[in-house]
Amino acid sequence: MMRGMQTNDQTQANALDLDETRWAAVVARDARRDGDFYYCVETTGVYCRPSCPSRPAKRANVRFCATAAEAKAAGFRPCRRCRPDEPSQQEQDAQKIARACRMIEAAEAPPTLAQLARAAGLSPYHFHRLFSRISGVTPKDYAQAHRRTRLQEELKESRSVTDAIYGAGYNSSARFYAKAQDTLGMTAGAYRAGAPRETIRFALGQSSL
């Protein structure tokens, strides 16, 4: 029995700590926590994002929900200022960059920065900054990486190195060969042969995509 009581006490303590952490995010209007939880105001009957610009309610009148669906089920309606029932700005930005990535992947030739920015409804400058911040690489770097992946696939399946080069979207073999070592880390012929006697090193990273 004593062990069960201790477990319950610890669970309650953890819940209180979580609520205080969430409240601190609400007071700070921390947009980084948007989507992690929602806060509900008992006196007004609305639920908000942590970053809501409205004046915070009194702590005693606030409760927290993990999801918008949970807040709605508890009888709260979405705030008209922060619109927690719609995608957050962070989610909208991530969606724009995800669409830009799909646009790059679907294009036969890499789209220009201006074309990508126009499709996202942003200026080239702001699009470039947003793409780099969310993906961790520039649009040009992403396009080059995708083309490299296409080339690797083509080298495995095409009848010749030349066919693979054009199949990957290169306009000329001369342009490819000028940067072949940087692109594959070895010659195209060596890659096509299965990279015998080659040592390959790689690293992994994370991004919001």
N, C-alpha and C positions, 0 to 999 in steps of 0.2 A: 504493500500500500504506500509506504514511504517513497519508494522509487517512482511510483506512478504520480504522486504529488509533485515530486521534484521535476519530472518530465513536463507536467502541465505548467508549472511555474516557469520553467525555462522557455516553453513555447510562448507563453504570454509575454515574457520579457523580450523575446526576439521580435514579436509582433509590435511591441511598443517602440523598440529601436527602429524598426522598419518605418513605422508611422512618423517618427521624429525626423528620420532621414528624408522622407517624402515631404514633410512640412517645410524643412529647410530648403528644398528645391522649389517649393511653391513660393516661399518668401523671396527667394532669389530670382524667380521667374526663369528658371533654368530650362531653356529650350532643348538641351541635350536629353532631358528626361521625358520629353513629349513622346507618348506612345508606351512608355514604361508603366504608367499608371494614370489615373484620373482622380481629381478631388471633387467631392460633392458637398454642396452647401445646404445644410438642413433648412435654413431660414428662407432661402429663395427657391429651393427645389431645382437648382441647375447643377450640372457637372461641367468641369473645365479641364483644360490641359494645364500642366505645371507652369507653362509660360504665359498663361492668360494675362493680358494687360489690365484687367479689372483689379480694383483694389481688393486685396485679400480679405476674406471674411475672418471673423474671430476664430481662433483655433478650436474653441469649444464647439463651434457649429460646423466643423469640417470632419468628414469621414473620407476614406479612400477606397477606390475600387481598382482592381487590376486591369479591367477592360471597359470599353465604352458599353458593351452589351450588358455587363454586370451593373453598371450605373443605371442604364435604362430599365433593367429588370427590377431595380430597387425603387423605381418611380421618379427618377430624376430626368430632366430634359436637357438637351445640349445648350450650352451658353451661346448667345448670339454674337459675342465678340470674338472668342477664340475658335468657335465652330469645331468642337472636338469630334463631331460625327463625320467630318470631312478629312481628307488627307492633310497632314501637317506640311509645313513648308519644307521640312527636311525630306519627307516622303515624296513631295512633288519634285524637289530637286533631284532626288535619287532616280525617280521615274524618267525625268528628262535625260539624264545621263545614260540610263539603261537603254532608252530608245536611240540615243546617239550611237551607242555601242552596236546595237543591232543594225543601224543604218550603215555603219562602217563595215560590218561583217557581210552585209548583203550586197554591197557595191562591188562592181567589177574592178573599178579603179578607186583608190582612196578619195572620199569626199574632201573638199577644201574646208578650211576652218570657217569660212564665210557661209558655206552651205550648211554645215552642221549647226552653226549658231542660228541661222535663219530658221531652221527646222525646230529648234528649241525655243524660238521666240526671244532670243537674247542677242546682245551685241557680241562680236567676236571676242572682245576683251573679257567680258563677264563670263561668257561661255567657257573660255579657256581656263579661267580661274576656277570656275565651278567644277569642270571636268577633272582638273588636276587635283582639287581638294577631295572630291568624292572617290575617284578611282585610284589616286596615287600616282598616276602617270599622265603625260600630256596626250591630247588627241592624236598627235603624230606618232608618239611612242606606241599607243594602243593599236593604231593602224599598221604600224610596222610589225608588231608582235603577231597580229592576226594574219598578216600576209606571210610571215615566217611559218606559222602553223599550217596555212594552206600549202605552202611550198613543201613542207615536210610530208604532208599527206600525198601531194602530187608526185613527189619523188618515189614514194612507195608504190604508186599505182600506175603512173604514166609509162609509156614505152621507152622514153628517152629523157635525158636531163633537159634537153631543149623544150620538149613538150611540157614538162613539169614547170619550167620557168614561165612559159606563156600561160599555162593553166592556172598558175598562182596569181596572174594579173600583172606581171611585169611587161612593160611595153617593148623592151628589147633585152636580148641576152647580155649585151655589152653593159647595160646599166646594172644588171644583176651581178655579173662577174666582178664589177668594180668594187662591190661590197660583199661578195660571197663569204669571205672569211668572217666578217662581222655578223652576217646574217645567221649562219649555221654553226660557226665555230670551227668549220672544216670545209673542204671542198664539197660541192654538190655530188660529185662522183663518189667520194668517200662515204657521205651520208647515205646515198642510194645503195651502196654495197653493204650497209649495216654498221658503218663506223668501226671497222676492225682496227685494233690496236689504238683506239682513241679513248681518252679518259674524259668523262663528262661530269661537270659539276653544276649544281643548281641550287636555288634557294626559293623558299615560299614566303608569300606575304599575304596580308589581309587587306580588304577594302570593303566599303559599304555596299558594293554591288554583289 
